[in-house]
Each structure stands twice: as structure tokens, then as C-alpha cells.
Amino acid sequence: MALAILVTLEQELPDPAPAAAYAKADSGKAVAREADRLDTAARTVHVPALTFFLSESPAALIAQLKEEGFDPAKMRLPPEQWFRAADGLQSVRALIAHVSANLNNFKQPNPILRDLKAAEALLTAADAAGVRFHFTKVNR
């Protein structure tokens, strides 16, 4: 299984088409694979890194900890954090511009751009609907 970084919305969008298109695009693997380079790029263009927007639901964390043999009752789990879609859009759009202008700095820029543009479309719809988001790491 490959790691992916996906957009998670706080609630469903009034128009489900952008979310359906995002899910169909099977995005997030290239962003996860190049997360370190993208974080460096975000610092270069002075926007929050995509990993800044990472969060997880407590229920998912508990399930993961139990699966790995830990007792979540003995741990303090962080609350799930939600961010304004406009803030995520700022970072995603800046990264799209940066990757496009510096193709040779990335191993596979086209898949990265595809993932970022899919996230941009979903975050644009979320921003218009006033829906908050966070990125989530998942194994696919």
C-alpha cells in the first residue's frame, strides 16, 4: 500500500460533484511521496506547508493505535483540527505555481501537479460553501 495525503472535509458539500471528481481522481499519492520537497517549496514561497494542515479524527487514531497494539486509554490524543478552505487554497495555489516554474526540482512533477490541482478544485468548492477541511494521511 502507498501512502496518500487526502483532503478531508468537515461536512458534505451542497453540490457533491467536486468531491466525487476528487475521489475518482485517486489523488494524494504523489503529494505524500514528495511531501518533504513540497514543505521546502512552501517555505520558499512563504505559505503554510501542506503538512501544517494535517489532522486525524480521534476515532481513526484510536483504531490505528489498537491495531498496532497500543492502549489508547493511556494516551492523550490530539483533537481533530479544521482549517478554512481559503487557507489551504492559498498554499495549494502557491505550490502549483512553484512546481510549474521549477519542474526539474521534483522527481515526477506531473503527478504532483495533478494531485495539487485536484485538491485545488475540491478546496475551491469547499471555500465557496464555507466548509472547513484538513489533510489526512491514509494508506491506499
C-alpha positions as CSV (number, residue, x, y, z in Angstrom):
1,M,0.0,0.0,0.0
2,A,1.1,3.5,-0.8
3,L,0.7,6.5,1.5
4,A,-1.5,9.3,0.3
5,I,-2.4,12.7,1.6
6,L,-6.0,13.5,1.0
7,V,-8.4,16.4,1.6
8,T,-11.0,15.6,4.3
9,L,-14.0,17.9,4.5
10,E,-15.8,18.7,7.8
11,Q,-19.1,18.1,6.1
12,E,-20.5,17.2,2.7
13,L,-20.7,19.9,0.1
14,P,-24.1,21.1,-1.2
15,D,-23.0,20.1,-4.7
16,P,-21.4,16.6,-4.4
17,A,-19.8,16.8,-7.9
18,P,-16.4,18.3,-6.8
19,A,-16.0,15.7,-4.1
20,A,-17.0,12.9,-6.4
21,A,-14.5,14.1,-9.0
22,Y,-11.7,14.4,-6.4
23,A,-12.4,10.8,-5.2
24,K,-12.4,9.5,-8.7
25,A,-9.1,11.2,-9.5
26,D,-7.4,8.9,-6.9
27,S,-5.2,11.8,-5.8
28,G,-2.7,12.2,-3.0
29,K,0.0,9.6,-3.6
30,A,2.4,12.0,-5.4
31,V,1.9,14.7,-2.8
32,A,2.6,12.2,0.0
33,R,5.7,10.9,-1.9
34,E,7.1,14.4,-2.3
35,A,5.8,15.9,1.0
36,D,9.3,16.9,2.2
37,R,10.1,18.7,-1.1
38,L,6.7,20.4,-1.1
39,D,7.2,21.5,2.5
40,T,10.5,23.1,1.5
41,A,8.8,24.7,-1.5
42,A,6.1,26.1,0.8
43,R,8.7,27.7,3.0
44,T,10.4,29.1,-0.2
45,V,7.1,30.8,-1.3
46,H,6.2,31.8,2.3
47,V,2.9,29.9,2.7
48,P,2.0,27.2,5.2
49,A,3.2,23.7,4.3
50,L,0.6,21.1,3.4
51,T,1.7,19.1,6.4
52,F,0.7,22.0,8.6
53,F,-2.9,21.2,7.7
54,L,-2.6,17.5,8.6
55,S,-5.0,16.2,11.2
56,E,-6.8,13.0,12.1
57,S,-10.1,12.1,13.7
58,P,-9.7,10.7,17.3
59,A,-11.7,7.6,16.3
60,A,-9.3,6.8,13.5
61,L,-6.3,7.4,15.8
62,I,-7.8,5.1,18.4
63,A,-8.4,2.4,15.8
64,Q,-4.9,2.7,14.5
65,L,-3.3,2.5,18.0
66,K,-5.3,-0.6,18.9
67,E,-4.3,-2.2,15.6
68,E,-0.7,-1.5,16.4
69,G,-1.0,-3.0,19.9
70,F,-1.1,0.2,22.0
71,D,-3.7,1.2,24.6
72,P,-5.2,4.5,23.6
73,A,-6.8,4.9,27.0
74,K,-3.3,5.6,28.4
75,M,-2.5,8.3,25.8
76,R,-3.6,11.9,25.3
77,L,-4.9,12.1,21.8
78,P,-5.0,15.5,20.0
79,P,-8.3,16.8,18.9
80,E,-9.2,16.9,15.2
81,Q,-8.3,20.3,13.7
82,W,-10.2,22.0,11.0
83,F,-8.9,24.8,8.8
84,R,-10.5,27.3,6.5
85,A,-10.5,26.1,2.9
86,A,-9.2,29.5,1.8
87,D,-6.1,29.0,3.8
88,G,-5.5,25.6,2.2
89,L,-6.2,27.1,-1.2
90,Q,-3.5,29.7,-0.7
91,S,-0.9,27.1,-0.1
92,V,-2.1,24.7,-2.8
93,R,-2.1,27.5,-5.4
94,A,1.3,28.8,-4.4
95,L,2.7,25.2,-4.7
96,I,1.1,24.7,-8.1
97,A,2.8,27.9,-9.3
98,H,6.1,26.9,-7.7
99,V,6.2,23.3,-9.0
100,S,5.2,24.6,-12.5
101,A,8.0,27.1,-12.5
102,N,10.6,24.6,-11.1
103,L,9.8,21.2,-12.8
104,N,13.4,20.0,-12.6
105,N,13.3,20.2,-8.8
106,F,10.8,17.4,-8.5
107,K,11.2,13.7,-9.5
108,Q,7.7,13.5,-11.0
109,P,6.2,16.9,-11.3
110,N,3.2,16.0,-13.5
111,P,1.6,13.6,-10.9
112,I,2.3,16.3,-8.2
113,L,0.6,18.9,-10.2
114,R,-2.4,16.6,-10.9
115,D,-2.8,16.0,-7.2
116,L,-2.5,19.6,-6.3
117,K,-5.0,20.7,-9.0
118,A,-7.5,18.1,-7.8
119,A,-7.1,19.4,-4.3
120,E,-7.5,23.0,-5.6
121,A,-10.8,22.1,-7.2
122,L,-12.2,20.5,-4.1
123,L,-10.9,23.3,-1.8
124,T,-12.4,25.9,-4.1
125,A,-15.8,24.2,-3.8
126,A,-15.4,23.9,0.0
127,D,-14.4,27.6,0.3
128,A,-17.5,28.6,-1.7
129,A,-19.7,26.5,0.6
130,G,-18.0,27.6,3.8
131,V,-16.8,24.1,4.6
132,R,-13.6,23.6,6.6
133,F,-11.0,20.9,5.8
134,H,-7.8,19.2,6.8
135,F,-5.4,16.9,5.1
136,T,-5.3,13.3,6.2
137,K,-2.6,10.6,5.7
138,V,-4.0,7.3,4.6
139,N,-2.7,4.0,3.2
140,R,-4.1,3.1,-0.2
